[in-house]
Amino acid sequence: MRSDRRRDDAGMATAELVACLPVLLLLLAVALGAVAVGAQRVRVQDAAREAARAAARGDDATAHRMVAADAPGAALDLATTGGDVTASVRVDVRPVSWLPGVTVSAAAVAALEPGTDDAAPP
């Protein structure tokens, strides 16, 4: 009786693996997508920080170039309020073509440098 049971269960492990393989591949794709979004988040934050520093010196063109170099495809918005400049950077990330995209954004603030056109008088 025992040998009959072993013969009947011979391909069960393979069948279970085949049934679970699509789920495992989906989990792998989601995990890789999360890593890609996290890496892009770091790039966007760095780009916002560098853009805010450049804009604080009065060099908006360099700020746009830095964002284009640090986070390709990202959009930069610069705003000056009082004695500060705020750089907001956002980019749409689509790590896997069949998964939904995610918008990653970051902002950084820097004090305007003395001598720039937008700097408030002391």
C-alpha positions as CSV (number, residue, x, y, z in Angstrom):
1,M,0.0,0.0,0.0
2,R,2.8,2.4,0.9
3,S,4.6,2.0,-2.5
4,D,1.4,2.8,-4.4
5,R,1.1,6.2,-2.6
6,R,4.7,7.1,-3.6
7,R,4.0,6.3,-7.2
8,D,0.9,8.5,-7.2
9,D,2.6,11.5,-5.7
10,A,5.7,11.3,-7.9
11,G,5.1,14.5,-9.9
12,M,3.4,16.7,-7.2
13,A,6.4,18.8,-6.4
14,T,6.9,19.7,-10.1
15,A,3.2,20.5,-10.5
16,E,3.2,22.7,-7.5
17,L,6.3,24.6,-8.7
18,V,4.7,25.1,-12.1
19,A,1.5,26.4,-10.4
20,C,3.5,28.8,-8.2
21,L,6.0,30.0,-10.8
22,P,3.9,32.9,-12.2
23,V,3.3,34.2,-8.7
24,L,7.0,34.0,-7.9
25,L,7.8,35.9,-11.1
26,L,5.3,38.6,-10.3
27,L,6.7,39.0,-6.8
28,L,10.2,39.3,-8.3
29,A,9.0,42.0,-10.8
30,V,7.4,44.0,-8.0
31,A,10.5,43.7,-5.8
32,L,12.7,44.9,-8.6
33,G,10.3,47.7,-9.4
34,A,10.4,48.8,-5.7
35,V,14.2,48.9,-5.8
36,A,14.1,50.9,-9.1
37,V,11.7,53.4,-7.5
38,G,13.8,53.7,-4.4
39,A,16.9,54.4,-6.5
40,Q,15.1,57.0,-8.6
41,R,13.9,58.6,-5.3
42,V,17.5,59.1,-4.3
43,R,18.4,60.5,-7.7
44,V,15.5,63.0,-7.6
45,Q,16.4,64.1,-4.1
46,D,20.0,64.7,-5.1
47,A,18.9,66.6,-8.2
48,A,16.6,68.8,-6.1
49,R,19.3,69.6,-3.6
50,E,21.9,70.5,-6.3
51,A,19.3,72.5,-8.3
52,A,18.4,74.5,-5.1
53,R,22.1,75.3,-4.5
54,A,22.6,76.4,-8.1
55,A,19.5,78.5,-8.1
56,A,20.5,80.1,-4.8
57,R,23.6,81.3,-6.5
58,G,21.4,82.8,-9.3
59,D,22.3,80.2,-11.9
60,D,19.0,78.7,-13.1
61,A,20.5,77.3,-16.3
62,T,22.9,75.2,-14.3
63,A,20.1,74.1,-12.1
64,H,18.2,72.8,-15.1
65,R,21.3,71.1,-16.5
66,M,22.1,69.4,-13.2
67,V,18.5,68.0,-12.9
68,A,18.7,66.7,-16.5
69,A,22.1,65.0,-15.7
70,D,21.1,63.6,-12.3
71,A,17.5,62.5,-13.0
72,P,16.9,62.2,-16.8
73,G,13.3,63.0,-17.8
74,A,12.6,64.9,-14.6
75,A,10.8,68.2,-14.4
76,L,12.2,71.1,-12.3
77,D,10.1,73.9,-10.8
78,L,12.0,76.8,-9.1
79,A,10.2,79.2,-6.7
80,T,11.6,82.1,-4.8
81,T,9.9,83.2,-1.6
82,G,11.5,85.8,0.7
83,G,15.2,84.9,1.0
84,D,14.8,81.3,0.0
85,V,14.6,79.3,-3.3
86,T,12.7,76.1,-3.5
87,A,13.6,73.5,-6.1
88,S,10.9,70.8,-6.8
89,V,11.8,67.9,-9.0
90,R,9.4,65.2,-10.2
91,V,9.7,62.3,-12.6
92,D,7.4,59.5,-13.6
93,V,9.0,56.1,-13.0
94,R,7.8,52.9,-14.8
95,P,10.2,50.2,-13.8
96,V,8.3,47.4,-15.5
97,S,6.3,48.1,-18.6
98,W,3.2,46.1,-17.5
99,L,3.1,47.5,-13.9
100,P,1.6,50.9,-13.2
101,G,3.9,53.9,-13.1
102,V,4.8,55.9,-10.0
103,T,5.5,59.6,-9.7
104,V,8.5,60.3,-7.6
105,S,9.0,63.9,-6.3
106,A,11.3,65.7,-4.0
107,A,11.9,69.3,-2.9
108,A,14.9,71.2,-1.5
109,V,15.2,74.7,-0.1
110,A,18.3,76.9,-0.1
111,A,18.9,80.4,1.2
112,L,19.6,82.9,-1.6
113,E,23.3,83.9,-1.8
114,P,24.1,87.6,-1.1
115,G,24.6,89.5,-4.3
116,T,22.0,87.6,-6.4
117,D,19.3,89.5,-8.2
118,D,16.5,87.9,-6.0
119,A,18.3,88.2,-2.7
120,A,16.5,90.2,-0.1
121,P,18.4,93.3,1.1
122,P,20.2,92.7,4.5
